[in-house]
C-alpha cells in the first residue's frame, strides 16, 4: 500500500519539484522537436506516460530477480518491449498522428526520462509507488510539452490544437488570433523552442524563489512573535 504522504510526495516531485523538462532538463529531443503544436506534445506525452507507468511497475516487481551487473540491458529490454506495443497501438488506431510523430515514438526507448526513473526509483521501490512515480513524472512532461506546444502554435500560427482531427475526427483547431495574423515563424523553428523553454524554466525558478521567500518570511515572523515570550 501507499500512504497519503508518499502519494503527495511522488505527485509533487513528478509534476513540479523534479519536473523532467524544467528541472532535470531531460528528454530535450522530443521536447523541442514535436512541440510545434499542443496536440503532438500531448499525444507523445501520453505514450510516454503509458510506457513509464508499465515499465516502472514491471521493473519494481522484478528488481530482486535481476542481477545488478546486467540490470541496464534488462531495463532497456523491458522498456523496448513496452514501447513496441505502444508503437503498434498508435500505428493501428491513430495512423495519421503516428506518421506525424514518426521516429519519436520508438525513441521513447532511449528517452533519458524513462531510463532515469527506472534506475533511480523503480529499481529501489515497491511496484505501486514505482507505477505512480512513472505516471506523475509523465504528467510533469505532459503539461510542459502541452504548454510549450500551445505557446509555439499560438505565437507561430495563431491557432490552438492544430491536428486535433487526427485524434478526434470532426474537431477543428481553435483560431484564437485573427485569420489575417501573419504568424511568427521563429516560434515554430528550433530556436523558438529553445527561447520559450528558457522562458518556462525562468518562470518556474521565479515561482519557486517567491515561494521560498514567502516561507522564510513566515518562519521569521513566527520567530519574532515567540521572542518576547522567551525573554520573559
Rosetta blueprint (number, residue, H / E / L):
1 X L
2 X L
3 X L
4 X H
5 X H
6 X H
7 X H
8 X H
9 X H
10 X H
11 X H
12 X H
13 X H
14 X H
15 X H
16 X H
17 X H
18 X L
19 X L
20 X L
21 X L
22 X L
23 X L
24 X L
25 X L
26 X L
27 X L
28 X H
29 X H
30 X H
31 X H
32 X H
33 X H
34 X L
35 X L
36 X L
37 X L
38 X H
39 X H
40 X H
41 X H
42 X H
43 X H
44 X H
45 X H
46 X H
47 X H
48 X H
49 X H
50 X H
51 X H
52 X H
53 X H
54 X H
55 X H
56 X H
57 X H
58 X H
59 X H
60 X H
61 X H
62 X H
63 X L
64 X L
65 X L
66 X L
67 X L
68 X H
69 X H
70 X H
71 X H
72 X H
73 X H
74 X H
75 X H
76 X H
77 X H
78 X H
79 X H
80 X H
81 X H
82 X H
83 X H
84 X H
85 X H
86 X H
87 X H
88 X H
89 X H
90 X H
91 X H
92 X H
93 X H
94 X L
95 X H
96 X H
97 X H
98 X H
99 X H
100 X H
101 X H
102 X L
103 X H
104 X H
105 X H
106 X H
107 X H
108 X H
109 X H
110 X H
111 X L
112 X H
113 X H
114 X H
115 X H
116 X H
117 X H
118 X H
119 X H
120 X H
121 X H
122 X H
123 X L
124 X L
125 X L
126 X L
127 X H
128 X H
129 X H
130 X H
131 X H
132 X H
133 X H
134 X H
135 X H
136 X H
137 X H
138 X H
139 X H
140 X H
141 X H
142 X H
143 X H
144 X H
145 X H
146 X H
147 X H
148 X H
149 X H
150 X H
151 X H
152 X H
153 X H
154 X H
155 X H
156 X H
157 X H
158 X L
159 X E
160 X E
161 X L
162 X L
163 X L
164 X H
165 X H
166 X H
167 X L
168 X L
169 X L
170 X L
171 X L
172 X L
173 X L
174 X E
175 X E
176 X L
177 X L
178 X L
179 X L
180 X L
181 X L
182 X L
183 X L
184 X L
185 X H
186 X H
187 X H
188 X H
189 X L
190 X H
191 X H
192 X H
193 X H
194 X H
195 X H
196 X H
197 X H
198 X H
199 X H
200 X H
201 X H
202 X H
203 X H
204 X H
205 X H
206 X H
207 X H
208 X H
209 X H
210 X H
211 X H
212 X H
213 X H
214 X H
215 X H
216 X H
217 X H
218 X H
219 X H
220 X H
221 X H
222 X H
223 X H
224 X H
225 X H
226 X H
227 X H
228 X H
229 X H
230 X H
231 X H
232 X L
